[in-house]
Amino acid sequence: MIDRSKLSNSFEFVVTAGARARQLMAGSIARVAVGDHKKTTIAQQEVITKVVEKTGAEDKNDNNGEGKNVVIG
């Protein structure tokens, strides 16, 4: 289970992890140790360890224009 108690903004964590999980399901390579975890858990681990973070730019491929980009740093 992911400990979100140290996060300043749980909503941003959920949005960013969700966007990253979609990227992983589309074939992106995980940036943390995978093990036997689901893509959603891997995405949460990536966000909590700050391997990925949210950007403010809009995604050109995002049809709804919500700007949920995730940049791998």
N, C-alpha and C positions, 0 to 999 in steps of 0.2 A: 504494500500500500504506500502511496505517496503522501509524505507529510507536508501539507500546505500551510501549516501554522506560521512559518517564517516568511511567507509571502506578503507583500504589501497590498497586492491587488489580486484577489482570487479570480475575479471575472476575466482579467487580462490573461491570467494563467490558463484558464479553461479555453478561451478563444484561441490563444496561440497554440496550445497543445492540440486542439481540434484541427486547426489548419495544418499543423505538422503531421498529424495522423493521416489526414487525407493525402498529403504528399507521399508518405510512406506506403500507403495502400496503392498509390499510383506507380510505385516502383523506385522511389528515392532510396538511397542507401542510408542506413541508420548510422548515427555518429557516436553511439554508446554501445556497450556490450549487450547483445540481443538476448541470448539464452533462450528459454522457452516462453517468452512473453509475447503478448499480443501487441499489435502495432500501436494501439492507444496507450498502453503502458510504456512502450519505448518512447513515444512522443512526449509523454509526461516527464520521463527521466531526462530527456534531452532539454526540455524547458527548465526543469528544476536545477539542473547542473549548468545552465546558461550556455550550453553548446549551440542552441538556437535561440533567437529572440525575434520579437515582433518588430516590423517596420511600419512606417506611416504611409508608404507609397501604395498606390492602388495596383492591383494585379490586372494585367492586360487580358488574361484568360478568364478572369472571374466575371461571370455574366451578371451577378447581382451588384457589383461595384462596391462591396463593403470594405475593401482594402485590407483583407486579412492575409497579408504577406508574411512569410517567415523567411528570415535570412539565416543561413548557416554560417556561423562565425568561427 
